[in-house]
Amino acid sequence: MSLDETTLDDLATRLAALSPEDAAQVHRTVSGLHAERARIEEERIAWLRALTDLEVVIGSLDFGSESNRDPRAALALLRDAGFIRHVTREAAYRAGYERAVYDGGGIQEIAGDDDDEYTAGRGFDLDALVKKGA
């Protein structure tokens, strides 16, 4: 909901005129409303992340619904469901690679991100994961 400037000024004037007790009650009510919205959003994201990838993609492509006519809405849904961009996937791969080295006793040297062999191997592994639909 968007309010025009006159309505906002009127609302601010009314809030400024409240007694301390009434202002505290307004603050409690607004805080409660924010908490409820946050809880609903957390539940929505948890629900999306519980869906299969296929269910999320089909839902994001449902351009028949009013909320998904804008491709940006589909993109937001994919992000909320946990889909990530390639660069983030590379960072996750790097974290897993380093963890594997440490879990293996830490005796293997950890390659730098600019190491040609590591970069080529990472690219191969990520391509294989994408083809598998992981």
VEXLO-992072 format. One line per 3 residues: their letters; for each residue z, x, y of N, C-alpha, C, O. Coordinates in steps of 0.001 Angstrom, whole numbers, plus 500000, padded with zeros to 6 digits. Atoms other than C-alpha are relative to their C-alpha. Example, Ala and Ser with C-alpha at 12.3 -4.5 7.8 and 13.67 -1.06 7.14 Angstrom:
AS> 500000,500890,498810,507800,512300,495500,500000,500900,501200,500665,501936,501181 | 499940,499180,498810,507140,513670,498940,500730,499230,501090,500899,499739,502198
This chain:
MSL> 500000,500846,498838,500000,500000,500000,500000,500899,501234,500820,501808,501361 | 500096,499221,498770,498998,501412,503336,500297,499087,501184,499737,497996,501300 | 499615,500792,498840,500558,500165,506547,499342,500556,501249,499127,501763,501365
DET> 500570,499514,498743,499009,500311,509996,501111,500584,500864,502293,500412,500567 | 499038,499276,499164,500704,502297,512746,501021,499070,500649,502196,499419,500759 | 499086,500951,499362,502204,499259,514454,501054,499513,499010,502233,499424,499349
TLD> 499064,500464,501023,503773,497997,511226,500999,501095,499654,502188,500824,499485 | 499104,498882,500298,505181,501468,510473,501014,500210,501119,502194,500445,500857 | 499078,499848,498868,506659,501746,513967,501063,498915,499980,502235,499197,500228
DLA> 499048,501112,500073,508281,498296,513581,501024,500242,498895,502221,500031,499090 | 499108,499717,501123,509714,499267,510188,500989,501111,500346,502178,501004,500046 | 499132,498884,499613,511078,502558,511551,501057,499541,501009,502212,499959,500934
TRL> 499056,500516,499002,512685,500730,514495,501093,499187,499325,502269,499319,499664 | 499015,500816,500718,514377,498262,512148,500949,500878,499175,502156,500636,499149 | 499154,499108,500802,515621,501051,509849,500973,500774,500873,502127,500971,500494
AAL> 499130,499236,499102,517005,503030,512786,501140,499143,500535,502193,499668,500898 | 498977,500894,499459,518966,499962,513912,501020,499559,498952,501976,498862,499290 | 499082,500418,501056,520725,499489,510548,501373,500631,500154,501511,501744,500663
SPE> 498644,499447,500042,524462,499946,510212,500017,501096,498930,499141,501120,498066 | 499921,498957,501028,525533,502986,508158,500078,499429,498583,499493,499986,497655 | 499883,500616,501325,526448,500693,505252,498644,499455,499527,498246,499659,498380
DAA> 501306,500544,500354,523098,498916,505319,498982,501120,499753,498149,501021,498852 | 500909,498862,500195,521246,502232,505682,500252,500644,498642,499307,501036,497957 | 499668,499437,501308,523096,503550,502620,499463,499112,498884,498969,499616,497876
QVH> 500531,500924,501006,522122,500418,500669,498485,500125,499894,497938,500110,498791 | 501458,499817,500014,518467,500849,501686,499663,501298,499268,498729,501340,498467 | 500235,498712,500652,518653,504486,500578,500186,499882,498490,499373,500401,497724
RTV> 499770,500188,501440,520136,503499,497193,498867,499204,499362,498407,499538,498270 | 501076,500841,500537,517481,500818,496695,498698,500786,499892,498011,500721,498873 | 501235,499200,500013,514609,503143,497623,500088,501084,498922,499114,501331,498211
SGL> 499825,498981,501045,516022,505884,495380,499832,499393,498615,499214,499998,497739 | 500150,500685,501282,516251,503405,492513,498547,499659,499706,498086,499807,498575 | 501424,500314,500184,512655,502294,493054,499198,501258,499657,498317,501218,498798
HAE> 500681,498733,500311,511473,505921,493062,500301,500449,498573,499407,500900,497857 | 499615,499611,501364,513417,506633,489864,499271,499129,498975,498821,499634,497946 | 500690,500911,500925,511878,503565,488180,498511,500354,499915,497935,500357,498827
RAR> 501418,499586,500014,508359,504626,489214,499821,501288,499208,498868,501421,498440 | 500090,498726,500735,509005,508135,487873,500156,499768,498502,499446,500381,497705 | 499807,500310,501416,510281,506707,484564,498752,499367,499405,498343,499724,498300
IEE> 501222,500657,500472,507207,504490,484210,498877,501020,499852,498126,500979,498878 | 501050,498972,500069,504915,507446,484947,500234,500943,498819,499286,501319,498130 | 499679,499148,501158,506720,509623,482374,499634,499302,498692,499091,499926,497781
ERI> 500342,500759,501206,506308,506885,479773,498478,499908,499822,497974,500008,498703 | 501461,500081,500062,502601,506521,480636,499406,501314,499500,498517,501315,498648 | 500515,498695,500415,501980,510243,480247,500367,500281,498549,499546,500810,497800
AWL> 499612,499812,501395,503949,510368,476994,499111,499167,499075,498723,499631,498003 | 500885,500856,500786,501855,507459,475692,498613,500618,499891,498032,500658,498806 | 501326,499364,500020,498606,509200,476693,499988,501219,499083,499033,501426,498335
RAL> 499964,498778,500794,499674,512436,475038,500233,499732,498517,500012,500609,497682 | 499838,500377,501403,500511,510589,471830,498686,499521,499388,498569,499442,498165 | 501305,500438,500492,496898,509349,471562,499233,501176,499420,499521,502329,499739
TDL> 500882,498942,500479,494283,511295,469662,499036,500384,501117,498845,499618,502062 | 500977,499578,499000,491736,513274,471677,498876,498979,500120,498437,498657,501225 | 501095,500969,499996,489054,510777,470669,500405,498727,500747,499616,498201,501533
EVV> 499531,501206,499304,491127,507803,471883,500060,500232,501510,499711,499345,502289 | 499907,499693,498570,491717,509519,475233,498607,500057,500612,498369,499489,501679 | 501361,499873,499459,488045,510386,475714,499335,498633,500094,498702,498321,501102
IGS> 500589,501343,499963,486926,506865,474814,500607,499199,501156,499894,498503,501878 | 499341,500688,498890,489498,505481,477246,499542,500501,501354,499419,499722,502298 | 500421,499439,498712,488365,507840,479991,498572,499617,500341,498187,499637,501510
LDF> 501396,500368,499773,484750,506739,479550,499802,498495,500124,498669,498021,500209 | 500079,501451,499895,485563,503036,479791,499728,499619,501450,500625,499184,502172 | 500355,500276,498613,483685,502549,483038,499892,498505,500272,499648,498103,501409
GSE> 500008,501440,499797,483749,498773,482476,501260,499519,500693,501262,498466,501330 | 498758,500420,499350,487332,498648,483697,499978,500417,501465,499406,501443,501835 | 499990,499772,498555,487944,498488,487405,500571,501373,500357,500067,502040,501261
SNR> 499323,498755,499640,490248,501532,487411,499186,501238,499643,499446,502311,500188 | 500753,498825,500433,487711,503831,485728,498566,500037,500510,497753,500790,499973 | 501364,499951,499458,484582,503145,487778,499750,501302,500750,498609,501746,500878
DPR> 500099,498729,499285,485278,506308,489724,500216,501118,498983,501246,501133,498309 | 499816,498903,500963,484732,509463,487612,501280,500795,500243,501810,501404,499314 | 498752,499286,499718,487761,510978,489366,501169,499356,499265,502126,500042,498905
AAL> 498940,500671,500766,489921,508339,487638,499955,500454,498550,500997,500658,497927 | 500130,499515,501376,488531,509438,484269,500543,501420,499891,501235,501747,498927 | 499503,498629,499995,489265,513071,485143,501525,500021,500083,502166,500807,499385
ALL> 498539,500068,499879,492837,512179,486182,500628,499578,498679,501661,500114,498277 | 499484,500447,501288,493359,510353,482901,499966,501140,498986,500923,501331,498236 | 500103,498865,500926,492128,513384,480933,501073,501044,500288,501697,501571,499367
RDA> 498964,499018,499638,494449,515704,482852,501389,499512,499608,502192,500271,499067 | 498693,500552,500355,497424,513388,482382,500216,500023,498498,501347,500168,498033 | 499904,500008,501460,496659,513260,478657,500180,501407,499441,500443,501570,498250
GFI> 499744,498639,500444,496955,517059,478512,498759,500850,499789,498867,501981,499316 | 501193,499189,500121,493336,518201,478521,500064,501107,501048,500525,500893,502169 | 499910,498860,499095,493024,521625,480094,498636,500634,500206,497727,500443,499398
RHV> 501248,499297,499705,490271,523700,481654,499962,501300,499210,500986,501771,498715 | 500213,498800,500802,488839,526768,479954,500903,501153,500448,501454,501861,499605 | 499205,498867,499526,490696,529250,482168,501457,499856,499564,502112,500858,499276
TRE> 498636,500224,500463,494027,527668,481218,500091,500266,498502,501091,500793,498015 | 500035,499753,501441,493035,527812,477558,500032,501503,499737,500675,501953,498789 | 499977,498539,500153,492401,531553,477971,501413,500536,500222,501854,501438,499509
AAY> 498631,499556,499745,495886,531990,479424,500901,499644,498818,501770,500429,498440 | 499218,500403,501172,497364,530050,476489,499689,500915,498817,500586,501276,498056 | 500390,499081,501069,495391,532257,474083,500717,501331,500201,501242,501907,499248
RAG> 499366,498720,499695,496765,535352,475814,501495,499938,499651,502036,500867,499051 | 498575,500141,500300,500336,534058,475542,500227,499985,498491,501181,500592,498005 | 499876,500037,501458,499826,533321,471835,499733,501349,499374,500385,501721,498399
YER> 500341,498663,500496,498261,536748,471263,501200,500934,500165,501574,501655,499240 | 498847,499149,499747,501209,538505,472878,501173,499599,499115,501894,500463,498615 | 498904,500465,500850,503677,536329,470944,499798,500484,498566,500752,500893,497903
AVY> 500292,499555,501361,501926,537210,467668,500317,501476,499840,500817,501897,498797 | 499706,498569,500056,502248,540906,468480,501510,500212,499920,501992,500994,499101 | 498545,499830,499997,505956,540584,469263,500616,499484,498704,501529,500108,498164
DGG> 499473,500547,501252,506611,538388,466212,499679,500914,498824,500396,500917,497824 | 500384,499076,501055,504837,540996,464098,500756,501315,500070,500406,502265,499369 | 499194,498793,499908,507407,543591,465075,499687,500832,501227,500349,501837,501482
GIQ> 500320,499322,498757,505774,544694,468305,499436,501396,499831,499490,502198,500764 | 500498,498647,500225,504170,547750,466740,498541,500160,500441,498071,501277,500656 | 501398,499938,499582,500603,546850,467731,499941,500092,501520,500711,499430,502215
EIA> 500159,499900,498556,499484,547854,471204,499348,498730,500523,498372,498249,499948 | 500551,501227,499408,498812,544816,473400,498855,500392,500922,499031,501139,501884 | 501192,499678,499200,495305,545009,474801,500100,499355,501374,500694,498288,501535
GDD> 500059,500552,498653,494758,544474,478503,498909,498946,500090,497997,498919,499264 | 501005,501048,499826,492753,541503,479771,498605,500561,500235,497612,499875,499994 | 501314,499407,499751,489960,543898,480724,499490,500819,498809,498422,501427,498893
DDE> 500431,499292,501199,489766,545448,477234,498813,499264,499392,498920,498084,499058 | 501234,500642,500470,486208,544761,476009,500149,499368,498615,499670,498258,498385 | 499851,500520,501356,487162,544305,472356,500883,498743,499993,500575,497764,499314
YTA> 499117,501161,499912,490027,541929,473200,499260,498825,500632,499330,497707,500120 | 500720,501061,499303,487861,539928,475632,498940,499377,499103,498797,498154,499072 | 501026,500524,500907,485029,539606,473099,500642,499181,498886,500151,498104,498550
GRG> 499300,500722,501060,487459,538561,470352,500574,498689,500495,500503,497671,499807 | 499448,501227,499413,489158,536049,472641,498890,498977,500200,499068,497798,499890 | 501129,500911,499797,485789,534552,473553,499521,499397,498696,499218,498206,498633
FDL> 500425,500489,501313,484814,534275,469895,500997,498977,499472,500606,497911,498998 | 498966,500916,500485,488133,532661,468964,499988,498679,500767,500075,497613,500157 | 500009,501218,499210,488006,530178,471847,498760,499165,499718,498850,497940,499639
DAL> 501210,500733,500356,484402,529247,471057,500161,499297,498656,499740,498152,498493 | 499778,500586,501320,485393,528644,467437,500945,498798,500098,500730,497789,499427 | 499074,501104,499839,488314,526439,468533,499322,498791,500625,499545,497658,500198
VKK> 500705,501104,499338,486107,524366,470828,499065,499310,499022,498971,498083,499021 | 500924,500595,500978,483552,523848,468039,500740,499174,498969,500196,498196,498456 | 499200,500725,500971,486335,522676,465719,500646,498760,500625,501179,497901,499922
GA> 499387,501138,499323,487536,520223,468345,501488,500136,500188,502188,499141,500376 | 498560,499779,499855,490960,521815,468630,500436,499804,501423,501619,499950,501732
